[in-house]
Amino acid sequence: MRYIELREHGGPEVMQIAEGEKPEPAADEVLIRVVAAGVNRPDIVQRQGFYPPPPGASPILGLEVAGEVCAVGANVQRWQVGDRVCALTNGGGYAEYAVAPAAQCLPVPQGLSMVEAAALPETFFTVWSNLIHRAQLKAGEVVLIHGGSSGIGTTAIQVARSLGARVFVTAGSEEKCHACVALGAERAINYRSEDFVAVIREATDDHGADVILDMVGGKYLDRNIQLAALDGRIVNIAFLAGAKVEVNMLPVMLKRLILTGATLRPQPPEVKARIARDLEAQMWPEIVAGRVAPQIAAIFPLEAVAEAHRLMESSQHIGKIVLTIGG
């Protein structure tokens, strides 16, 4: 099979097309003939050498795929050869064939293309894990999503809106802000020209945000604490602006705040299986009904993977970047 090989860590140019053997599914895995694979921020960090795959995971980049099941492990009961699935992989997605735990596979929602389906797993698993399982977001609560125009952000807007939350986001341009409002955000704040703390306090009659989903970190952490409502929950999923900051913890005590964070990839299989079940039960009907949809920013062939990574690193995109691999 063809796959993307990392011959060393570094810039996008280190990724090269290579030929190798198809992987074999373990007892609880399926083998997928990959039609499309999502590009995600962890892929960038792994390529740079700062996010090694967990023990036993494929060293090949790629955390989500869509395609057709072409082999199943001995213990797999739900999936059969020929099934159309999208899957959260533990690695190996940038390839013509990839294995995935059967419990981390979901049916391609009716009406979606393989490209659209490939944009679902990593972001939906991440958003559900953090907004719902970790932050316990509820209907009527105020949620702030930093990086609202990213793949995570566009997914989080729609998930939070579907749950009946009041959604606010930050983004870096007027175009991105308009896109976020079109997806269901009550207000999109251009962080280059507006103070998100002041805007949201005014919009919520000084209540603040019950939940904050942050991938920026850095100086945003102190601002998040200022904005958080009583019993607020601040969840960090990345630190694009830095992970080390000085924080005044007194407001955390006085407001009874929860500061937490998580990465998805190292979590146990049973946790990811639970997320998959929740998504199929609660979000897949929303997708089939057209009320929630993946936002595709750009599509590249596998051979243009370096261009896909450069686009992601530029942060000029709105939504997801997808690689097409097979027909």
Backbone hydrogen bonds, N-H to C=O, Kabsch-Sander energy under -0.5 kcal/mol:
donor,donor_aa,acceptor,acceptor_aa,energy
3,Y,18,A,-2.1
4,I,94,Y,-2.2
5,E,3,Y,-0.6
5,E,16,Q,-3.4
7,R,5,E,-0.8
7,R,14,V,-1.4
10,G,47,R,-1.8
14,V,11,G,-2.1
15,M,12,P,-1.5
16,Q,5,E,-2.2
18,A,3,Y,-2.8
20,G,1,M,-2.5
29,E,26,A,-1.9
30,V,100,A,-2.4
31,L,71,A,-2.9
32,I,30,V,-0.5
32,I,98,A,-3.1
33,R,68,E,-3.2
34,V,32,I,-0.9
34,V,96,E,-1.9
35,V,66,A,-2.8
36,A,66,A,-1.8
37,A,323,L,-2.5
38,G,64,E,-1.4
39,V,321,I,-2.7
43,D,40,N,-1.3
44,I,40,N,-1.0
44,I,41,R,-0.5
45,V,41,R,-1.9
46,Q,42,P,-2.6
47,R,43,D,-2.5
48,Q,44,I,-1.8
49,G,45,V,-0.6
49,G,46,Q,-1.2
50,F,45,V,-2.4
51,Y,45,V,-0.6
57,A,54,P,-2.2
65,V,87,A,-1.9
66,A,36,A,-2.3
67,G,85,V,-2.6
68,E,33,R,-1.8
69,V,83,D,-2.8
70,C,31,L,-3.1
71,A,31,L,-1.1
73,G,29,E,-2.6
75,N,27,A,-2.1
76,V,27,A,-0.5
76,V,73,G,-1.4
82,G,69,V,-3.1
83,D,80,Q,-2.2
85,V,67,G,-2.4
85,V,83,D,-0.6
86,C,106,L,-2.8
87,A,65,V,-2.6
88,L,104,Q,-2.1
89,T,63,L,-1.7
89,T,87,A,-0.7
90,N,91,G,-0.5
92,G,60,I,-2.5
93,G,62,G,-1.7
94,Y,61,L,-2.9
95,A,93,G,-2.2
96,E,2,R,-2.3
98,A,32,I,-2.1
100,A,30,V,-1.9
102,A,28,D,-2.8
104,Q,101,P,-1.8
105,C,102,A,-1.4
106,L,86,C,-2.9
108,V,84,R,-1.7
112,L,109,P,-2.2
117,A,113,S,-2.5
118,A,114,M,-2.2
119,A,115,V,-0.6
119,A,116,E,-1.0
120,L,117,A,-1.6
124,F,120,L,-2.6
125,F,121,P,-3.0
126,T,122,E,-2.0
127,V,123,T,-2.9
128,W,124,F,-2.6
129,S,125,F,-2.5
130,N,126,T,-2.0
131,L,127,V,-3.2
132,I,127,V,-0.6
132,I,128,W,-1.5
133,H,128,W,-2.0
134,R,129,S,-1.5
135,A,130,N,-2.1
136,Q,132,I,-0.9
137,L,131,L,-2.6
140,G,164,G,-2.5
141,E,138,K,-1.8
143,V,141,E,-0.5
143,V,166,R,-3.0
144,L,211,V,-2.6
145,I,168,F,-2.6
146,H,144,L,-0.6
146,H,213,L,-2.5
148,G,170,T,-2.8
150,S,147,G,-1.7
153,G,147,G,-0.5
154,T,150,S,-3.1
155,T,151,G,-1.5
156,A,152,I,-3.0
157,I,153,G,-2.5
158,Q,154,T,-1.2
159,V,155,T,-2.6
160,A,156,A,-2.7
161,R,157,I,-2.4
162,S,158,Q,-2.3
163,L,159,V,-1.2
164,G,161,R,-1.5
165,A,160,A,-2.3
166,R,141,E,-3.0
167,V,165,A,-0.6
168,F,143,V,-2.7
168,F,166,R,-0.5
169,V,187,R,-1.9
170,T,145,I,-1.8
171,A,189,I,-2.1
177,C,173,S,-2.3
178,H,174,E,-2.6
179,A,175,E,-2.0
180,C,176,K,-2.1
181,V,177,C,-2.1
182,A,178,H,-2.2
183,L,179,A,-1.1
184,G,180,C,-0.6
184,G,181,V,-1.2
185,A,180,C,-2.2
186,E,167,V,-2.6
187,R,167,V,-1.1
189,I,169,V,-2.8
190,N,188,A,-0.6
191,Y,171,A,-1.9
191,Y,189,I,-0.9
193,S,190,N,-1.7
194,E,190,N,-2.1
196,F,194,E,-0.8
199,V,195,D,-2.5
200,I,196,F,-2.2
201,R,197,V,-2.1
202,E,198,A,-2.1
203,A,199,V,-2.2
204,T,200,I,-1.6
205,D,202,E,-1.2
206,D,201,R,-4.0
207,H,204,T,-1.4
209,A,227,L,-1.5
210,D,142,V,-1.6
211,V,142,V,-2.0
212,I,233,R,-2.3
213,L,144,L,-2.8
214,D,212,I,-0.6
214,D,235,V,-2.9
218,G,242,G,-2.7
220,Y,217,G,-2.0
221,L,218,G,-1.6
223,R,219,K,-1.2
224,N,220,Y,-3.0
225,I,221,L,-1.9
226,Q,222,D,-1.9
227,L,223,R,-2.0
228,A,224,N,-2.0
229,A,209,A,-2.7
231,D,255,K,-3.5
232,G,229,A,-1.8
233,R,210,D,-2.7
234,I,258,I,-3.1
235,V,212,I,-3.1
235,V,233,R,-0.6
236,N,234,I,-0.5
236,N,260,T,-2.4
237,I,214,D,-2.4
238,A,214,D,-0.9
240,L,215,M,-1.9
241,A,216,V,-3.5
242,G,239,F,-1.6
245,V,243,A,-0.7
247,V,245,V,-0.5
249,M,247,V,-0.8
253,M,249,M,-1.7
254,L,250,L,-2.6
255,K,251,P,-2.4
256,R,252,V,-0.6
256,R,253,M,-0.5
257,L,252,V,-2.3
258,I,232,G,-2.3
259,L,257,L,-0.5
260,T,234,I,-2.9
260,T,258,I,-0.6
262,A,236,N,-1.4
267,Q,264,L,-1.8
271,V,268,P,-0.8
272,K,268,P,-1.7
273,A,269,P,-2.5
274,R,270,E,-1.8
275,I,271,V,-2.0
276,A,272,K,-2.4
277,R,273,A,-2.1
278,D,274,R,-2.4
279,L,275,I,-2.8
280,E,276,A,-2.4
281,A,277,R,-2.1
282,Q,278,D,-2.7
283,M,279,L,-2.2
284,W,279,L,-2.5
287,I,283,M,-2.1
288,V,284,W,-2.7
289,A,285,P,-2.0
290,G,287,I,-1.3
291,R,286,E,-1.9
292,V,286,E,-1.3
296,I,294,P,-0.7
297,A,295,Q,-0.6
297,A,320,K,-3.5
298,A,320,K,-1.4
300,F,322,V,-2.6
302,L,324,T,-1.7
304,A,301,P,-2.0
305,V,302,L,-1.5
307,E,304,A,-0.5
308,A,304,A,-1.8
309,H,305,V,-2.2
310,R,306,A,-2.3
311,L,307,E,-2.2
312,M,308,A,-2.0
313,E,309,H,-2.6
314,S,310,R,-1.4
315,S,311,L,-0.9
315,S,312,M,-0.9
316,Q,311,L,-0.9
319,G,149,S,-2.5
320,K,295,Q,-3.8
321,I,39,V,-0.6
322,V,298,A,-2.3
323,L,37,A,-3.4
324,T,300,F,-2.6
325,I,35,V,-2.8
326,G,35,V,-0.8
